[in-house]
Amino acid sequence: MSMNASISAPFIRRPIATSLLAVAVLFGGVLGYWLLPISALPQVDFPTIQVTTQLPGASPDTMRPW
């Protein structure tokens, strides 16, 4: 093999092997896609904030912030 040979030369010389390699890569990709362990609706815990205030003897109108 000379220094001027391109990386595509073996693929051009052997088109059947190139086709079989492409089919194998495609088959592996499809198989890998279907075997991915991904849930359609994952369980998610949403963060929550709870604020507690105390003012003994105050009415709800006094505690309202607006």
N, CA, C and O atoms as a GROMACS GRO file, in nm:
protein
  264
    1MET      N    1   0.086  -0.117   0.000
    1MET     CA    2   0.000   0.000   0.000
    1MET      C    3   0.090   0.123   0.000
    1MET      O    4   0.182   0.133   0.081
    2SER      N    5   0.065   0.212  -0.087
    2SER     CA    6   0.149   0.331  -0.098
    2SER      C    7   0.102   0.439  -0.001
    2SER      O    8  -0.005   0.429   0.058
    3MET      N    9   0.184   0.540   0.015
    3MET     CA   10   0.153   0.649   0.106
    3MET      C   11   0.040   0.737   0.052
    3MET      O   12  -0.021   0.813   0.128
    4ASN      N   13   0.011   0.727  -0.078
    4ASN     CA   14  -0.094   0.809  -0.138
    4ASN      C   15  -0.231   0.742  -0.136
    4ASN      O   16  -0.327   0.799  -0.186
    5ALA      N   17  -0.243   0.624  -0.080
    5ALA     CA   18  -0.371   0.553  -0.076
    5ALA      C   19  -0.466   0.625   0.019
    5ALA      O   20  -0.428   0.666   0.129
    6SER      N   21  -0.589   0.639  -0.025
    6SER     CA   22  -0.688   0.707   0.059
    6SER      C   23  -0.756   0.606   0.150
    6SER      O   24  -0.748   0.485   0.129
    7ILE      N   25  -0.822   0.657   0.249
    7ILE     CA   26  -0.891   0.570   0.345
    7ILE      C   27  -1.012   0.502   0.280
    7ILE      O   28  -1.056   0.398   0.327
    8SER      N   29  -1.063   0.559   0.173
    8SER     CA   30  -1.180   0.500   0.107
    8SER      C   31  -1.145   0.394   0.004
    8SER      O   32  -1.235   0.326  -0.048
    9ALA      N   33  -1.017   0.376  -0.028
    9ALA     CA   34  -0.976   0.282  -0.133
    9ALA      C   35  -1.023   0.138  -0.106
    9ALA      O   36  -1.076   0.077  -0.199
   10PRO      N   37  -1.007   0.082   0.014
   10PRO     CA   38  -1.054  -0.056   0.035
   10PRO      C   39  -1.205  -0.070   0.021
   10PRO      O   40  -1.255  -0.174  -0.021
   11PHE      N   41  -1.278   0.035   0.056
   11PHE     CA   42  -1.424   0.031   0.046
   11PHE      C   43  -1.469   0.040  -0.099
   11PHE      O   44  -1.573  -0.017  -0.135
   12ILE      N   45  -1.394   0.109  -0.182
   12ILE     CA   46  -1.426   0.118  -0.324
   12ILE      C   47  -1.391  -0.013  -0.394
   12ILE      O   48  -1.463  -0.056  -0.484
   13ARG      N   49  -1.280  -0.075  -0.354
   13ARG     CA   50  -1.239  -0.201  -0.417
   13ARG      C   51  -1.331  -0.317  -0.379
   13ARG      O   52  -1.342  -0.412  -0.456
   14ARG      N   53  -1.396  -0.312  -0.265
   14ARG     CA   54  -1.481  -0.423  -0.218
   14ARG      C   55  -1.620  -0.372  -0.184
   14ARG      O   56  -1.652  -0.354  -0.067
   15PRO      N   57  -1.705  -0.349  -0.285
   15PRO     CA   58  -1.838  -0.292  -0.259
   15PRO      C   59  -1.931  -0.387  -0.184
   15PRO      O   60  -2.017  -0.341  -0.108
   16ILE      N   61  -1.917  -0.517  -0.203
   16ILE     CA   62  -2.005  -0.612  -0.132
   16ILE      C   63  -1.972  -0.612   0.017
   16ILE      O   64  -2.062  -0.611   0.100
   17ALA      N   65  -1.844  -0.614   0.049
   17ALA     CA   66  -1.804  -0.609   0.190
   17ALA      C   67  -1.847  -0.477   0.253
   17ALA      O   68  -1.886  -0.473   0.370
   18THR      N   69  -1.839  -0.370   0.177
   18THR     CA   70  -1.882  -0.239   0.226
   18THR      C   71  -2.032  -0.240   0.255
   18THR      O   72  -2.076  -0.187   0.356
   19SER      N   73  -2.110  -0.301   0.166
   19SER     CA   74  -2.255  -0.310   0.186
   19SER      C   75  -2.288  -0.394   0.308
   19SER      O   76  -2.375  -0.357   0.387
   20LEU      N   77  -2.219  -0.506   0.326
   20LEU     CA   78  -2.243  -0.591   0.443
   20LEU      C   79  -2.205  -0.520   0.573
   20LEU      O   80  -2.274  -0.534   0.674
   21LEU      N   81  -2.097  -0.445   0.569
   21LEU     CA   82  -2.057  -0.368   0.687
   21LEU      C   83  -2.161  -0.262   0.720
   21LEU      O   84  -2.193  -0.242   0.837
   22ALA      N   85  -2.215  -0.195   0.619
   22ALA     CA   86  -2.317  -0.094   0.641
   22ALA      C   87  -2.444  -0.155   0.699
   22ALA      O   88  -2.506  -0.097   0.788
   23VAL      N   89  -2.483  -0.272   0.649
   23VAL     CA   90  -2.602  -0.341   0.702
   23VAL      C   91  -2.579  -0.383   0.847
   23VAL      O   92  -2.669  -0.372   0.930
   24ALA      N   93  -2.458  -0.431   0.878
   24ALA     CA   94  -2.426  -0.472   1.015
   24ALA      C   95  -2.430  -0.354   1.111
   24ALA      O   96  -2.482  -0.365   1.222
   25VAL      N   97  -2.377  -0.240   1.068
   25VAL     CA   98  -2.380  -0.121   1.153
   25VAL      C   99  -2.524  -0.073   1.172
   25VAL      O  100  -2.563  -0.035   1.282
   26LEU      N  101  -2.603  -0.076   1.066
   26LEU     CA  102  -2.744  -0.037   1.076
   26LEU      C  103  -2.820  -0.130   1.169
   26LEU      O  104  -2.898  -0.085   1.253
   27PHE      N  105  -2.798  -0.262   1.154
   27PHE     CA  106  -2.864  -0.360   1.240
   27PHE      C  107  -2.824  -0.340   1.387
   27PHE      O  108  -2.908  -0.347   1.476
   28GLY      N  109  -2.697  -0.314   1.411
   28GLY     CA  110  -2.651  -0.289   1.548
   28GLY      C  111  -2.712  -0.164   1.607
   28GLY      O  112  -2.745  -0.161   1.726
   29GLY      N  113  -2.728  -0.060   1.526
   29GLY     CA  114  -2.791   0.063   1.574
   29GLY      C  115  -2.938   0.043   1.608
   29GLY      O  116  -2.985   0.092   1.711
   30VAL      N  117  -3.010  -0.029   1.522
   30VAL     CA  118  -3.152  -0.055   1.549
   30VAL      C  119  -3.166  -0.143   1.674
   30VAL      O  120  -3.252  -0.117   1.758
   31LEU      N  121  -3.084  -0.245   1.685
   31LEU     CA  122  -3.089  -0.333   1.802
   31LEU      C  123  -3.056  -0.256   1.929
   31LEU      O  124  -3.122  -0.273   2.032
   32GLY      N  125  -2.955  -0.172   1.924
   32GLY     CA  126  -2.920  -0.092   2.040
   32GLY      C  127  -3.029   0.006   2.079
   32GLY      O  128  -3.052   0.029   2.198
   33TYR      N  129  -3.097   0.063   1.980
   33TYR     CA  130  -3.206   0.156   2.008
   33TYR      C  131  -3.320   0.086   2.081
   33TYR      O  132  -3.375   0.139   2.177
   34TRP      N  133  -3.356  -0.032   2.035
   34TRP     CA  134  -3.469  -0.102   2.096
   34TRP      C  135  -3.435  -0.159   2.232
   34TRP      O  136  -3.526  -0.186   2.310
   35LEU      N  137  -3.310  -0.180   2.262
   35LEU     CA  138  -3.271  -0.236   2.392
   35LEU      C  139  -3.236  -0.129   2.496
   35LEU      O  140  -3.196  -0.162   2.608
   36LEU      N  141  -3.251  -0.001   2.461
   36LEU     CA  142  -3.222   0.104   2.557
   36LEU      C  143  -3.322   0.101   2.672
   36LEU      O  144  -3.443   0.095   2.648
   37PRO      N  145  -3.275   0.104   2.796
   37PRO     CA  146  -3.367   0.100   2.910
   37PRO      C  147  -3.420   0.238   2.946
   37PRO      O  148  -3.380   0.295   3.048
   38ILE      N  149  -3.508   0.293   2.864
   38ILE     CA  150  -3.563   0.425   2.888
   38ILE      C  151  -3.713   0.412   2.915
   38ILE      O  152  -3.786   0.348   2.839
   39SER      N  153  -3.757   0.472   3.024
   39SER     CA  154  -3.898   0.467   3.061
   39SER      C  155  -3.972   0.579   2.989
   39SER      O  156  -3.921   0.690   2.976
   40ALA      N  157  -4.093   0.550   2.943
   40ALA     CA  158  -4.174   0.650   2.875
   40ALA      C  159  -4.215   0.761   2.972
   40ALA      O  160  -4.214   0.879   2.936
   41LEU      N  161  -4.253   0.724   3.094
   41LEU     CA  162  -4.292   0.820   3.196
   41LEU      C  163  -4.210   0.795   3.322
   41LEU      O  164  -4.254   0.720   3.410
   42PRO      N  165  -4.094   0.855   3.333
   42PRO     CA  166  -4.009   0.830   3.450
   42PRO      C  167  -4.070   0.887   3.578
   42PRO      O  168  -4.146   0.983   3.574
   43GLN      N  169  -4.036   0.826   3.690
   43GLN     CA  170  -4.082   0.874   3.820
   43GLN      C  171  -3.997   0.996   3.858
   43GLN      O  172  -3.874   0.989   3.865
   44VAL      N  173  -4.066   1.108   3.883
   44VAL     CA  174  -3.996   1.232   3.915
   44VAL      C  175  -4.050   1.287   4.046
   44VAL      O  176  -4.171   1.295   4.064
   45ASP      N  177  -3.961   1.324   4.137
   45ASP     CA  178  -4.000   1.390   4.261
   45ASP      C  179  -3.977   1.540   4.242
   45ASP      O  180  -3.862   1.585   4.238
   46PHE      N  181  -4.085   1.616   4.232
   46PHE     CA  182  -4.073   1.759   4.210
   46PHE      C  183  -4.040   1.827   4.343
   46PHE      O  184  -4.095   1.791   4.446
   47PRO      N  185  -3.950   1.924   4.340
   47PRO     CA  186  -3.916   1.994   4.463
   47PRO      C  187  -4.030   2.082   4.512
   47PRO      O  188  -4.100   2.143   4.431
   48THR      N  189  -4.050   2.088   4.642
   48THR     CA  190  -4.154   2.171   4.699
   48THR      C  191  -4.094   2.260   4.808
   48THR      O  192  -3.993   2.226   4.869
   49ILE      N  193  -4.158   2.372   4.831
   49ILE     CA  194  -4.115   2.466   4.934
   49ILE      C  195  -4.234   2.488   5.028
   49ILE      O  196  -4.346   2.510   4.982
   50GLN      N  197  -4.208   2.482   5.156
   50GLN     CA  198  -4.312   2.505   5.255
   50GLN      C  199  -4.265   2.617   5.347
   50GLN      O  200  -4.156   2.610   5.405
   51VAL      N  201  -4.348   2.720   5.360
   51VAL     CA  202  -4.315   2.833   5.444
   51VAL      C  203  -4.415   2.836   5.559
   51VAL      O  204  -4.536   2.830   5.537
   52THR      N  205  -4.365   2.844   5.680
   52THR     CA  206  -4.450   2.850   5.800
   52THR      C  207  -4.416   2.976   5.878
   52THR      O  208  -4.300   3.004   5.907
   53THR      N  209  -4.519   3.051   5.913
   53THR     CA  210  -4.499   3.171   5.996
   53THR      C  211  -4.591   3.164   6.116
   53THR      O  212  -4.696   3.101   6.112
   54GLN      N  213  -4.549   3.227   6.222
   54GLN     CA  214  -4.630   3.229   6.343
   54GLN      C  215  -4.633   3.371   6.399
   54GLN      O  216  -4.529   3.436   6.414
   55LEU      N  217  -4.752   3.415   6.430
   55LEU     CA  218  -4.771   3.542   6.498
   55LEU      C  219  -4.893   3.524   6.588
   55LEU      O  220  -5.006   3.543   6.543
   56PRO      N  221  -4.871   3.486   6.713
   56PRO     CA  222  -4.984   3.456   6.803
   56PRO      C  223  -5.081   3.573   6.814
   56PRO      O  224  -5.041   3.687   6.837
   57GLY      N  225  -5.209   3.542   6.796
   57GLY     CA  226  -5.315   3.641   6.809
   57GLY      C  227  -5.344   3.719   6.681
   57GLY      O  228  -5.434   3.803   6.681
   58ALA      N  229  -5.270   3.694   6.572
   58ALA     CA  230  -5.292   3.769   6.447
   58ALA      C  231  -5.403   3.704   6.366
   58ALA      O  232  -5.424   3.583   6.371
   59SER      N  233  -5.475   3.787   6.292
   59SER     CA  234  -5.580   3.736   6.205
   59SER      C  235  -5.518   3.697   6.070
   59SER      O  236  -5.405   3.736   6.040
   60PRO      N  237  -5.592   3.620   5.988
   60PRO     CA  238  -5.540   3.585   5.856
   60PRO      C  239  -5.510   3.706   5.769
   60PRO      O  240  -5.418   3.703   5.688
   61ASP      N  241  -5.589   3.816   5.786
   61ASP     CA  242  -5.563   3.936   5.705
   61ASP      C  243  -5.431   4.001   5.744
   61ASP      O  244  -5.365   4.061   5.659
   62THR      N  245  -5.392   3.990   5.867
   62THR     CA  246  -5.264   4.048   5.911
   62THR      C  247  -5.148   3.967   5.853
   62THR      O  248  -5.044   4.025   5.819
   63MET      N  249  -5.163   3.837   5.842
   63MET     CA  250  -5.055   3.751   5.794
   63MET      C  251  -5.044   3.750   5.642
   63MET      O  252  -4.941   3.707   5.589
   64ARG      N  253  -5.146   3.794   5.570
   64ARG     CA  254  -5.144   3.792   5.425
   64ARG      C  255  -5.041   3.891   5.373
   64ARG      O  256  -5.039   4.007   5.415
   65PRO      N  257  -4.952   3.847   5.278
   65PRO     CA  258  -4.843   3.935   5.235
   65PRO      C  259  -4.885   4.043   5.136
   65PRO      O  260  -4.804   4.132   5.110
   66TRP      N  261  -5.002   4.041   5.081
   66TRP     CA  262  -5.038   4.143   4.983
   66TRP      C  263  -5.147   4.232   5.029
   66TRP      O  264  -5.188   4.323   4.957
   0.00000   0.00000   0.00000
